[in-house]
């Protein structure tokens, strides 16, 4: 007897078959992952230091603004990352 999860996965795979990636696509995806992980780490390091300094200096409002900026930047990087990966998957 199959679980609801297994049944759902079967229905999903029948609607959208699994795509096989070429070696060049896999390499491209790995390069994209590496690049965007580095971009995220760079922003976290840069703004994280500013946030810590603001909190240490008692500037809580500035720290909140910087935290929001970091969240916005990371969201933008993640969206760009996902777009690039999808383009790489569709490239032949």
C-alpha positions as CSV (number, residue, x, y, z in Angstrom):
1,X,0.0,0.0,0.0
2,X,1.4,3.4,-1.0
3,X,1.5,6.4,1.2
4,X,-0.1,9.7,0.2
5,X,3.3,11.1,-0.4
6,X,4.2,8.3,-2.9
7,X,0.9,8.8,-4.7
8,X,1.5,12.5,-4.9
9,X,5.0,12.1,-6.3
10,X,3.7,9.7,-8.9
11,X,1.1,12.2,-10.1
12,X,3.7,15.0,-10.1
13,X,6.2,12.9,-12.2
14,X,3.5,11.9,-14.7
15,X,2.7,15.6,-15.3
16,X,6.3,16.8,-15.4
17,X,8.9,14.2,-16.3
18,X,12.4,14.4,-14.7
19,X,14.9,16.2,-16.9
20,X,18.4,14.8,-17.3
21,X,21.2,17.3,-17.0
22,X,24.2,17.3,-19.3
23,X,27.7,17.5,-17.8
24,X,28.1,21.1,-18.9
25,X,24.8,22.0,-17.2
26,X,25.9,20.3,-14.0
27,X,29.2,22.3,-14.2
28,X,27.4,25.5,-14.9
29,X,25.0,24.9,-11.9
30,X,28.0,24.2,-9.6
31,X,29.7,27.4,-10.8
32,X,26.5,29.4,-10.2
33,X,26.1,27.9,-6.7
34,X,29.7,28.7,-5.8
35,X,29.4,32.3,-7.1
36,X,26.1,33.0,-5.3
37,X,27.1,31.4,-2.0
38,X,30.1,33.7,-2.1
39,X,27.9,36.8,-2.8
40,X,25.7,35.9,0.1
41,X,28.6,35.3,2.5
42,X,30.1,38.6,1.4
43,X,26.9,40.6,2.2
44,X,26.4,38.7,5.5
45,X,30.0,39.5,6.5
46,X,29.9,43.1,5.5
47,X,26.5,44.0,6.9
48,X,26.8,41.6,9.8
49,X,29.9,43.6,11.0
50,X,28.0,46.9,10.6
51,X,25.0,45.5,12.5
52,X,27.2,44.2,15.4
53,X,29.0,47.6,15.6
54,X,25.6,49.5,15.7
55,X,24.4,47.2,18.4
56,X,27.6,47.6,20.4
57,X,27.3,51.3,20.1
58,X,23.7,51.3,21.3
59,X,22.2,52.3,17.9
60,X,19.4,49.8,17.9
61,X,17.4,51.6,15.2
62,X,20.4,51.6,12.9
63,X,20.9,47.9,13.6
64,X,17.3,47.2,12.7
65,X,17.6,49.2,9.4
66,X,20.8,47.3,8.6
67,X,19.2,44.0,9.4
68,X,16.3,44.8,7.0
69,X,18.8,45.8,4.3
70,X,20.6,42.5,4.8
71,X,17.4,40.6,4.5
72,X,16.4,42.5,1.3
73,X,19.9,42.0,-0.2
74,X,19.9,38.3,0.6
75,X,16.4,37.9,-0.9
76,X,17.5,39.7,-4.1
77,X,20.6,37.5,-4.4
78,X,18.6,34.3,-3.8
79,X,16.1,35.4,-6.5
80,X,18.9,36.1,-9.0
81,X,20.5,32.8,-8.1
82,X,17.3,30.9,-8.8
83,X,16.9,32.6,-12.1
84,X,20.4,31.8,-13.2
85,X,20.0,28.2,-12.2
86,X,16.8,27.9,-14.1
87,X,18.5,29.4,-17.2
88,X,21.3,26.9,-16.9
89,X,18.9,24.0,-16.6
90,X,17.0,25.1,-19.7
91,X,20.2,25.7,-21.8
92,X,21.2,22.8,-24.1
